[in-house]
Amino acid sequence: MTQEPIKPVPNPCLGICQLDERDLCIACMRSGMEIAEWGFFSEDEKRAVWARIREREAGARDD
């Protein structure tokens, strides 16, 4: 049985790095710390960032 290779977690960066008053990027919704540390995060940590991004996006729609 051959196991399919695990795909790396994609970087959410959209190339518009501008932080708002909450320290969140207006494009990808990551915090300044998440942006700075992305390259050092494990794949599990990157998936956790994506989960927080989805939560932030959902919260932004509710505002």
Secondary structure, 3 states (H helix, E strand, C coil): CCCCCCCCCCCCCCCCCCECCCCEECCCCCEHHHHHHHHHCCHHHHHHHHHHHHHHHHHHHHC
